[in-house]
Amino acid sequence: MDFSEQDVDIFGDDFGHGEEEEEDEQPRGGDDEEIGSPDSSGSSSASSSSSSSGSSSARSSSRSSSEGGNDDAGEAADSASGRVDDEDLEEEEGDLFGPDNEDYVRTPARSPFTVPVLPSIRITNNHTRGSFGRGRGGLLPRPGYPPRQNYGFGNKFSFGNGRHDERFVSELRLTKSEETLSRKSIQFQEPCELACYSRVEGGDVHFDDRSLRLFKRLVSEDVGADLNKGFASFVEKKDLGSDGFGDLLACIRNANIPLQNIHFVTFRNNLNKIMATAYIRNEPWKMGVHKRNGVVYLDVHKLPERPQSEIDRRRCYWGYAFENLATENSGEMGEDGKGIDANMEFCSVIKTKLGAHRVLMGAEMDCCDSTDDGRKFYVELKTSRELDRRTEERYEREKLLKFWIQSFLAGVPYIVVGYRNDAGILLRTERLRTTDITQRVKMKGYWQGGVCLAFADEVFCWLYGTLKDNEDYVLQFVHPFNRLELLRAQTSPEAINTHVATLSYS
């Protein structure tokens, strides 16, 4: 697991370059989704919406990259350390809409491209777990799984047919094959870190990087470790709701990041959900949508979850335990096993551009490493059940898609996966380059990163052109999973109200 003399290019040499322009939750530890086990629950999908973090120390150059239908994306520029001042935030003349932003705010509710489409369901005679149980009738229950009890599904969220709900505003239907989206080439600008903040033990937030952990390069030496250690005293992650979004907004204000030309402010977790929907159509989600002074704020909404069993909680904990094992400056675990608090976290505030849409996002980072010349880069830590011939396909179709989206959006070049058995024993570790993931699945035709970017571009065009200023909405993806629905909301989070009021007085 030696990172010396490794470049940190997240896009890869095989990817085409875009035009020169100036300028991401899976929760920490909660990504240990069970693959292929009949009693598995996939309980690890808690949101990373309450990610937190502080002032930044790393910055990327502003070279943009292009990702087309052949899953190509531009080569990332090298990172350099230093603060970003106001001059660095100005858009260059080559910007798609210019520095005054006037053209963008007149964005119609339709992209200039054809309507977004999702992949058609592939019919297969392979009835193993890797085929997802798909058939001509659509998604079938997975073998060994009890039927869902309306946790995230049902009338409470789908409102029957969305058009019958009095709050209904608009819908974006998703019906055809992926060929339309694969023909589009959407530029994605290399992420640039502007600030960061840290949440420490007790919940206090500091606008610095004191909670950022260092990657332990020799983590492979810990193979055989018991990830159950400390489970009895584990401090589980609290659901901060919109207060977590308020911490992100407070960091933006503290760093004096101008929002005049920003179109979307969000946690990366919301972008993960939107992009993954291009392929994963059986996972419901929702988010708050609030437009203020031309800026769209996307607030994470957590769907109700079914009650977790003991094994569900333990599998979730194994992810946190691996993170603790794979970082050098994590809390020391005593003889009694105490030491892991899921609420201590570091969040990077990143500016990027997807197509014409300028995005400011908060992204929780697991840890960082540095190159031999001192350039800092982030590393994602994941856990997974050990693979076998029955589970590898689903792993590559679904989990690697989520891994790639999460890392690509925030410019994270490496993912380190800890594979464990059903008893929570670490069996092996694997380092993945973010760019190599797309090459790995492209040969098998499972998914294309360019399709995910093109789909997100369509959603952003539809959203920005539909929303009215100073109004509040809920965006949701619900059963029968063939459309996105935009519903009117009656209230807005106090965190956003406070944020907008503070900006108006400054």
C-alpha positions in Angstrom: 0.0 0.0 0.0 2.9 2.3 -0.8 1.8 5.7 -2.2 5.3 7.0 -2.9 6.0 8.2 -6.4 2.4 7.8 -7.3 0.6 10.6 -9.2 -2.8 11.7 -8.0 -4.5 12.2 -11.3 -8.2 11.3 -10.8 -9.2 11.4 -14.4 -6.5 9.3 -16.1 -4.4 9.5 -19.1 -6.9 7.8 -21.3 -9.4 10.6 -20.9 -9.9 13.4 -23.3 -9.4 17.1 -22.5 -12.1 19.7 -22.3 -11.9 23.3 -23.1 -9.8 25.6 -20.9 -12.0 27.2 -18.4 -11.7 28.5 -14.9 -13.4 26.9 -12.9 -19.6 15.2 -3.6 -23.5 10.5 1.9 -22.5 7.2 1.9 -21.8 8.0 5.5 -18.4 7.3 7.0 -18.2 3.7 8.0 -21.7 3.0 6.8 -20.9 1.7 3.4 -20.4 -1.9 4.5 -23.3 -3.1 2.4 -23.8 -6.9 2.3 -23.3 -8.5 -1.1 -24.7 -11.9 -1.7 -25.5 -13.0 1.8 -29.1 -14.2 2.2 -29.5 -12.6 5.6 -27.9 -9.3 4.5 -29.7 -6.1 5.0 -27.7 -3.5 3.1 -28.2 -1.4 6.1 -25.2 0.8 5.5 -26.8 3.5 3.4 -27.2 6.2 6.0 -26.7 9.6 4.6 -23.5 11.5 4.9 -25.6 14.7 5.0 -24.3 15.6 8.4 -20.8 15.7 7.1 -18.7 18.5 8.6 -15.4 20.1 8.0 -13.1 23.2 8.1 -10.6 25.5 6.5 -8.7 24.2 3.5 -5.0 23.7 2.9 -5.0 22.2 -0.6 -6.1 23.6 -3.9 -6.4 22.3 -7.4 -5.6 24.2 -10.6 -8.6 25.2 -12.7 -8.1 23.0 -15.8 -11.4 21.5 -16.8 -12.0 18.0 -18.0 -14.4 16.3 -20.3 -16.3 13.1 -19.9 -18.2 11.8 -22.9 -20.2 8.8 -23.8 -17.2 6.6 -24.0 -16.6 7.3 -20.3 -13.9 9.7 -20.9 -12.9 12.6 -18.6 -10.1 15.1 -18.8 -6.8 14.7 -17.2 -6.7 16.4 -13.8 -4.3 19.1 -13.1 -1.8 18.8 -10.2 -2.7 20.1 -6.8 -0.8 22.9 -5.1 -1.1 24.0 -1.5 -2.3 27.5 -0.5 -5.3 29.6 0.3 -7.7 30.7 -2.4 -8.2 34.5 -2.6 -11.0 36.4 -4.2 -9.1 36.8 -7.4 -8.9 33.1 -7.9 -12.7 32.9 -7.7 -13.2 35.1 -10.8 -14.3 33.3 -13.9 -12.1 33.6 -17.0 -13.3 35.0 -20.3 -13.8 31.4 -21.7 -16.6 30.7 -19.1 -19.8 29.4 -20.7 -21.9 32.2 -19.5 -19.5 35.0 -18.6 -18.8 36.6 -15.2 -22.1 38.5 -15.0 -24.1 35.2 -14.8 -27.0 36.8 -16.6 -27.5 34.2 -19.3 -27.4 31.3 -16.8 -30.2 32.7 -14.6 -32.4 32.5 -17.7 -31.8 28.8 -18.0 -34.9 27.2 -19.5 -36.4 24.1 -17.8 -35.0 21.9 -20.6 -31.4 21.1 -21.5 -30.4 21.9 -25.1 -30.0 18.2 -25.5 -32.8 15.6 -25.8 -34.7 14.5 -22.7 -32.8 12.5 -20.1 -33.2 8.7 -20.3 -32.3 5.8 -18.1 -30.9 2.5 -19.2 -33.4 0.0 -20.2 -33.7 -3.1 -18.0 -31.5 -5.8 -19.5 -33.1 -9.2 -19.9 -30.8 -12.0 -18.8 -31.1 -15.7 -18.3 -28.7 -15.5 -15.5 -30.7 -15.8 -12.3 -27.9 -15.5 -9.8 -27.6 -12.5 -7.5 -25.4 -10.7 -10.0 -28.4 -10.3 -12.3 -30.3 -8.4 -9.6 -33.3 -10.6 -10.1 -34.4 -8.6 -13.1 -37.0 -10.0 -15.4 -39.6 -8.8 -18.0 -41.8 -7.5 -15.2 -39.1 -5.2 -13.8 -37.3 -5.5 -10.5 -38.2 -8.6 -8.5 -37.5 -9.1 -4.8 -34.1 -10.3 -4.1 -33.9 -13.9 -3.0 -33.7 -14.3 0.8 -34.8 -10.7 1.5 -38.1 -10.0 3.3 -40.4 -7.6 1.6 -39.8 -4.0 2.5 -42.2 -2.5 5.0 -42.6 1.0 3.5 -39.3 2.3 4.8 -38.5 4.8 2.2 -41.3 3.5 0.0 -45.1 3.6 -0.1 -47.7 6.3 -0.1 -45.9 8.4 2.5 -43.3 9.2 -0.1 -44.7 8.4 -3.4 -48.0 10.1 -2.8 -49.6 7.7 -5.2 -49.3 9.2 -8.6 -47.4 12.5 -8.1 -49.7 14.5 -10.3 -52.6 13.8 -7.8 -50.7 15.5 -4.9 -51.8 19.1 -4.5 -48.1 20.0 -3.9 -47.1 18.7 -7.3 -45.1 21.2 -9.4 -43.3 19.3 -12.1 -41.8 15.9 -13.0 -38.9 14.6 -15.1 -39.8 11.2 -16.6 -37.1 8.6 -17.1 -38.1 6.1 -19.6 -35.8 5.1 -22.5 -32.3 3.6 -23.1 -29.0 5.1 -22.2 -27.9 5.8 -25.7 -29.1 9.4 -25.7 -27.1 10.3 -22.7 -24.1 8.4 -23.8 -23.8 10.6 -26.9 -23.4 13.8 -24.8 -20.1 15.1 -23.7 -20.4 17.0 -20.4 -17.4 18.9 -19.1 -16.6 18.4 -15.4 -14.1 20.9 -14.0 -11.4 19.7 -11.6 -12.6 20.2 -8.0 -11.0 23.1 -6.2 -11.0 23.2 -2.4 -11.8 26.6 -0.9 -12.3 25.9 2.8 -12.9 23.2 5.3 -14.3 22.6 8.8 -14.0 20.0 11.6 -16.5 18.5 14.0 -14.8 17.4 17.2 -15.9 15.3 20.2 -18.9 16.9 21.8 -20.2 18.3 18.5 -18.4 21.6 18.3 -17.4 22.9 14.9 -14.1 24.5 14.0 -13.2 26.1 10.7 -9.9 24.2 10.4 -8.6 20.8 9.6 -8.0 19.5 13.2 -10.2 16.4 12.5 -8.5 15.4 9.3 -6.8 12.0 9.7 -3.7 10.7 8.0 -3.8 7.5 5.9 -1.7 4.7 7.3 0.1 3.3 4.3 0.9 0.0 5.9 -2.7 -0.8 6.6 -2.2 -4.2 4.8 -0.2 -5.3 7.8 -3.4 -5.2 9.9 -5.0 -8.0 7.8 -6.5 -10.4 10.3 -7.7 -7.7 12.7 -11.1 -8.1 14.4 -13.3 -5.2 13.3 -15.7 -5.9 16.2 -13.3 -4.4 18.8 -14.9 -1.4 20.5 -18.4 -2.1 19.2 -20.0 -2.1 22.7 -18.8 1.5 23.4 -19.3 2.9 19.8 -20.8 6.4 19.7 -23.2 6.3 16.8 -23.6 9.1 14.4 -26.4 11.6 15.3 -28.8 12.8 12.7 -28.2 16.6 12.7 -30.9 17.2 10.1 -30.7 20.7 8.5 -28.3 21.8 11.3 -25.6 19.9 9.5 -26.3 21.9 6.4 -26.1 25.1 8.6 -22.5 24.2 9.5 -21.6 24.0 5.8 -23.2 27.4 5.2 -21.5 28.9 8.2 -18.1 27.7 6.8 -18.9 29.3 3.5 -19.6 32.6 5.2 -16.6 32.3 7.4 -14.3 31.8 4.4 -16.0 34.7 2.5 -16.7 32.6 -0.5 -18.8 34.7 -2.9 -22.0 33.1 -4.1 -23.0 35.5 -6.8 -22.0 33.1 -9.6 -22.7 29.9 -7.8 -25.8 28.0 -8.9 -26.1 25.0 -6.5 -24.9 24.7 -2.9 -25.2 21.2 -1.5 -23.5 18.3 0.3 -21.9 15.8 -2.1 -24.4 13.2 -0.9 -27.2 14.8 -2.9 -25.1 14.7 -6.0 -24.2 11.1 -5.4 -27.9 10.3 -5.3 -28.7 12.2 -8.5 -25.8 10.7 -10.5 -26.4 7.2 -9.3 -30.0 7.3 -10.4 -28.8 7.1 -14.0 -28.3 3.4 -13.3 -29.7 2.4 -9.9 -33.4 2.7 -10.1 -34.7 0.9 -7.0 -33.4 3.2 -4.2 -35.7 6.0 -3.2 -34.4 9.4 -2.0 -35.5 12.9 -1.4 -33.9 16.3 -0.8 -35.0 19.8 0.1 -34.7 22.4 -2.7 -34.6 26.1 -1.8 -33.9 28.9 -4.3 -32.6 32.2 -2.8 -31.2 35.1 -4.8 -30.5 32.9 -7.8 -28.7 30.2 -5.7 -30.3 26.7 -5.3 -29.6 25.1 -1.9 -30.1 21.3 -1.8 -30.7 20.1 1.8 -30.3 16.4 2.6 -33.5 14.7 3.7 -33.2 11.3 5.3 -35.8 8.8 4.6 -37.2 6.6 7.4 -35.2 3.3 7.8 -36.4 0.0 9.0 -35.3 -0.7 12.5 -31.7 -2.0 12.6 -31.0 -5.4 14.0 -27.8 -6.1 16.0 -26.0 -7.5 13.0 -27.1 -4.4 10.9 -25.5 -2.1 13.5 -22.4 -4.3 13.7 -21.9 -4.3 10.0 -22.2 -0.5 10.0 -19.6 -0.3 12.8 -17.1 -2.5 10.9 -16.8 0.4 8.4 -15.9 2.9 11.2 -13.5 0.3 12.7 -11.7 -0.1 9.4 -11.4 3.7 9.1 -9.9 3.8 12.6 -7.5 1.0 11.7 -6.4 2.6 8.4 -5.6 6.1 9.8 -2.6 7.1 11.9 -4.0 9.8 14.1 -7.3 8.3 15.0 -8.3 8.0 18.6 -6.4 5.4 20.4 -8.6 2.5 21.4 -8.0 1.4 25.0 -8.1 -2.1 26.4 -11.9 -1.7 26.9 -12.3 -0.9 23.2 -13.4 2.6 23.7 -12.3 5.2 21.2 -14.5 5.4 18.1 -17.0 8.3 17.8 -18.8 8.5 14.4 -19.6 12.2 15.0 -16.0 13.4 14.7 -15.5 14.3 11.1 -13.7 16.5 8.6 -15.5 18.2 5.6 -13.9 19.9 2.6 -15.8 22.7 0.8 -15.2 22.3 -2.9 -16.0 24.4 -6.0 -16.5 22.7 -9.3 -18.5 23.0 -12.5 -20.7 20.3 -14.1 -21.5 21.4 -17.6 -22.6 25.0 -17.2 -23.6 24.5 -13.6 -21.3 26.0 -10.9 -21.5 23.9 -7.8 -20.3 24.5 -4.3 -20.4 21.3 -2.2 -19.4 20.0 1.2 -17.7 16.6 1.1 -16.7 14.6 4.1 -13.2 13.2 3.7 -12.0 10.1 5.5 -8.3 10.9 5.5 -5.4 12.3 3.4 -2.0 11.4 2.3 0.7 13.3 0.4 3.1 12.7 -2.5 6.9 12.7 -2.1 7.0 16.4 -2.9 4.4 17.2 -0.2 1.2 17.6 -2.3 -1.8 16.6 -0.2 -4.5 14.4 -1.6 -7.5 12.7 -0.1 -8.2 9.0 0.3 -11.6 7.3 0.6 -11.9 4.3 2.9 -14.5 1.6 2.2 -15.4 -1.8 3.5 -17.1 -4.7 1.7 -17.9 -8.3 2.3 -15.3 -10.5 0.5 -16.3 -11.2 -3.1 -16.9 -14.5 -4.8 -18.1 -15.4 -8.3 -21.7 -14.9 -7.3 -21.3 -11.4 -5.9 -18.6 -9.8 -8.0 -21.0 -8.6 -10.7 -23.3 -6.8 -8.4 -20.3 -5.3 -6.6 -19.0 -3.9 -9.9 -22.4 -2.7 -11.1 -23.6 -1.0 -8.0 -20.9 -0.5 -5.3 -18.1 0.5 -7.7 -20.5 2.9 -9.3 -21.1 4.6 -6.0 -17.5 4.5 -5.1 -16.5 6.2 -8.3 -19.2 8.9 -8.2 -18.3 9.8 -4.6 -14.6 10.0 -5.3 -14.8 11.6 -8.8 -17.0 14.4 -7.7 -14.5 15.6 -5.0 -11.3 14.8 -6.9 -10.3 11.9 -4.7 -7.7 9.9 -6.6 -7.6 6.7 -4.4 -10.0 4.4 -2.7 -8.8 1.8 -0.2 -11.2 -1.1 0.3 -11.0 -3.4 3.3 -12.6 -6.8 2.6 -14.0 -8.7 5.6 -15.8 -12.0 6.3 -19.2 -12.4 7.9 -17.6 -12.4 11.4 -16.0 -9.0 10.9 -12.4 -10.2 10.4 -10.3 -8.1 7.9 -9.2 -10.5 5.1 -7.4 -8.2 2.7 -7.1 -4.6 1.5 -7.1 -3.3 -2.0 -6.2 0.1 -3.4 -8.3 1.4 -6.3 -7.4 4.3 -8.5 -10.6 6.3 -9.2 -9.8 6.5 -12.9 -9.2 2.7 -13.1 -12.7 1.9 -11.9 -14.3 3.3 -15.1 -11.9 1.3 -17.2 -12.6 -1.9 -15.3 -16.4 -1.7 -15.8 -16.3 -0.2 -19.3 -15.0 -3.4 -20.8 -18.0 -5.3 -19.3 -20.5 -2.7 -20.3 -21.9 -2.2 -16.8 -22.0 1.6 -16.7 -20.5 4.7 -18.0 -19.4 7.7 -16.0 -20.3 10.0 -18.8 -23.9 8.9 -18.7 -24.1 9.8 -15.0 -22.7 13.3 -15.7 -25.1 13.8 -18.6 -28.0 12.8 -16.5 -27.0 15.2 -13.7 -26.8 18.0 -16.3 -30.3 17.3 -17.4 -31.6 17.3 -13.8 -29.9 20.6 -13.0 -31.2 22.3 -16.2 -34.7 21.1 -15.3 -34.5 22.1 -11.7 -32.9 25.6 -12.2 -35.4 26.4 -15.0 -38.4 25.3 -13.0 -37.7 26.7 -9.6 -38.9 30.1 -8.6 -36.9 32.4 -6.4 -37.8 32.5 -2.7 -39.8 29.3 -2.9 -39.3 25.9 -1.3 -39.6 22.5 -2.8 -38.9 18.8 -2.2 -37.3 16.7 -5.0 -37.8 13.0 -4.7 -37.3 9.8 -6.6 -39.9 7.3 -5.5 -41.6 4.1 -6.6 -42.4 3.2 -9.4 -39.0 4.8 -10.1 -39.7 6.1 -13.5 -39.6 9.9 -12.8 -38.3 12.6 -10.5 -41.0 14.6 -8.8 -40.8 18.2 -7.7 -43.3 19.1 -4.9 -43.9 22.4 -3.3 -42.9 22.7 0.4 -44.5 25.0 3.0 -41.4 25.8 5.0 -37.6 26.2 4.7 -34.9 25.2 7.1 -34.0 27.7 9.7 -30.3 27.2 8.7 -31.0 28.5 5.2 -33.1 31.4 6.6 -30.3 32.4 8.9 -27.7 32.1 6.2 -29.6 34.3 3.7 -30.4 36.9 6.4 -26.7 37.0 7.4 -25.6 37.5 3.8 -28.1 40.3 3.3 -26.7 42.2 6.3 -23.1 41.7 5.4 
